[in-house]
């Protein structure tokens, strides 16, 4: 991870026009059932049937709908069952917040989000808008899949390599894993599901969220690395993230400013644990709109964790339902970094989760990835989403990484309302 009116009359007329525009936008939002964007065409309309099973045998037939990482997975034993395309409802809390607050949201002269409180910042995005890319990025980062709190144990990115003695299986490359035993996340602002909403207290210091990782391991171990840490994100777009890490060797807690650029030149795979909910700070990237696509994606995983299962003497890729989705394609590049480091992300136009990504370095693709999401009913109606798994594939390699492998005691809990602010006091890291 990287660690950084001209006349009074004109003014009156302008104010009137803006007021009318705000009222029209608000009325449009309130009159339009949310989400506002349609899902992709059905499987039947593009020439194949719901229930079709995509394997290595017939993958070429469906190649145009398969993201790169999905093609790799299918060619190495993963099976995709084509599920019906559905309209996905946001949670009732998120929908209410969008209706209430989105009419006031704007971009300032630096394309920073202003007047944002909660819900979808820009529920009505026109792809001809010169600001479409940054609006889509903000919708992604503040989307309806973002929980108010969650706990994941363990939280990890795990490496696998092809078993030379059994081409249909993989073996664990534990020396390349990085994980923490317990990952805890709490949103201080933009809350839509758990009281207090939309903000915890006065939030005088302007926290967006805090995350804590306990018993962090990375292989090979680096001298001076932290075994536990707390990560702080601020609402101020110009304030860098902070990291408080407990150093096992010095027995001290140190504070570090971090840029939040992940993936970045230092680590392309680092998106895996963080793109679940602790997304990178929007303002540290530049965005460009590249177009739209229809692709198969997993939004209702049958298993959790999803993607990998134990097999005799190793692991195998599993089977999951995928449906056709409509996606925006945007490019992100770190500001002030290497211009050749870029990521292309496919963002669902209805619920704004990421559906696929391709990572480039020096103009050459270096990796690709897909997530597998799982839906659950929200208490007040609609759906909540959690990340059940992902597959990350370095270009030209016969190995891959998954987010959270099958393991005894694995758990993921979202929006419990049981996470305390006091859990994120850096002094608690000292043991």
Secondary structure by P-SEA (a helix, b strand, c coil): cccccccaaaaaaaaaaaaaaaaaaaaaaaaccccccccccccccccccccccccccccccccccccaaaaaaaaabbbbbbcccccccccaaaaaaaacccccccccccccccccccccccccccccccaaaaaaaaaaaacccccccccccccbbbbbccccccccbbbbccccbbbbcbbbbbbcccccccccccccccccccccbbbbbcccccccccccccccbbbbbbccccccbbbbbbbccccbbbbbbbccccccccccccccccccccccccccbbbbbcbbbbbbbbcccccccccccccccbbbbbbbbbbbbbbbbbbbbbccccccbbbbbbbcccccccccbbbbccccccccbbbbbbbbbcccccbbbbbcccccccccccccccccccccccccccccccccccccccccccc
